[in-house]
């Protein structure tokens, strides 16, 4: 069975999801989480901790492909730099562990999930509920986790 690791990158929070292909059109979420880092620690230490956790998850679930969200530009350069560093570490780890790497922009993800490139997060989450039959409970999960699921699903329907 094909397994896809979806990642919404960050250094404060890292959204993760593993989707397993059940048929040509059906996927199942077999794991999802949002790792949170200690904001008192240096970015390098936070990224290292995320990398160790990610390595364990990859070892346990054995995905063959990584789908990761591409960066979009923002006015906050500190945030962009930190997320870029996290993405680089994640891509490096995926390469070391022999995962095929695929990148998707927020626009591509929104179009794949809703058919509309300017969809908001609630529209994307609504479609996650319908397509993957998961319950979106805002009290339980963080946006980053749902975003990781959407990235993985986008990859699943984009690449055969």
N, C-alpha and C positions, 0 to 999 in steps of 0.2 A: 504494500500500500504506500502511496505517495504521501509524505508528510512535509508540510510547509511551516517554517518558523516565520511569523510575522512580528515585526518590531516597529514600535513608535519610539524613536530614539530621544534620549535626554540624559541629563546628568543629575537632575533633581528626582525625576521619575522616569522609569523605563517600562513602557508597555510591551508585553510579550503575549504571544498566542501561538499555539500549535494546532494546525488544522490537518485533518486526515481526509484524503479523497476516498469517498465511498463508491462513487460511480462517476460517469462523465459530467454530471451536473450537480452532484450532491457532495457536500463537505460536512464534516463534524468537528466541532471544537473539542479537542481532547485535553487541552490545558490552556489556561489564560491567567494572567496576573499583572499587577503593576508593582514593580519594585520601587521603593522609595529610599532615598539616601539621606544621610545626616547632613543637614545644611551647615553644620559647624565644621565639617571636615573639608579639606582641600579638594578641588575638582579631580585632581589626579587620583586621590585615594578613593573617591566616590566611584570613579570610572573603573578602577581596579576591582572594587567590591562587586560592582555590577558584572564585570567580566567573569569573575569566579563563579557567581551564581548562574550566569548564562551558560558557562561551560558545563556545569552540573546538569542543567535542564536539557542541553543538547545531548549530553551523554545518556540521559534517561530516556528521552523521547525519540532520539535518532532521526531528526528531520534531514532531508537531503537538499533542501533549498531554503534560502533566506530571502524574504521579501522585506525590504526596509523602506521607510518613508524618506524621500529626498527633502532636503532643507528648502524652505522658502525664505525669502529675505524679510528681515524685520529691522526696526529702528534700533533695537537693543543689541549692540555689538557684543557685549559680554555673553549674552544668551546664545547668540549665533556661534561664537567661538567655542563655548562649552559643549553645545550640542554637536558641533563639527568634530570636536575631539572624541566625544562618545561614539559618534557614527564611525569614525576611523578605527577606534578600538574594536567595535563590533564587527566591522567588515574584515579587519585583520584576523580576529578570532575565527570567523566563519571560513575564511580562506585557509587558515591553518587546519581546521577541522573538515576540510574538503566539501563544504557546502557550496552549491551554485548560488550566485548572488544576483538579485534583481532589485531594481530601485523604481519607486513610483512616486509621482508628485501628488500633492493633495488634490489637484484638479483631476488627475487620472483616477484616483480613489473615489472621489465623489461621483464621477461619471459612471464608473463600474458599479457602484453601490446603488445609485439613484437614477442614473441617466441624465443628470443635470449637474454641470460643473460648479454652479454657485449654491448647491445645496448646503444647508446648515447641518451642524452636528446632530441635531434631533432627527432630521430626515434620514441621515446615514444610520443612526441607531435604530430607527423605526424599521428600516430595511434589513438590518442585521437580525432583528427579531423575526421578521417574516421569512427571510431566506434560510437562515441557519437555525431557526427555532430556539433561539436563546432568549432568556428574559433579561431585559435591560433594566437593572435596578440601580438607580443613581446612588442610593444609600450604601450599596455594597461595593460597587466597583468605581474606579476612576476613569475619566475619559481616555487616558492613555491606553488602558487595557482594551477598550472598545476600538480605539484607533488601530491597535495592533491586529485585532481580529479582522478589521476592514482591509488592512494592507495585505494580510495573508489571503483573504478571499479574493481580492483584486488580482493577485498573482495567480491564484487557482483558476480563475475564469479567463485569464489573459494568455496563459501559456499552456499548451497541450503536451 
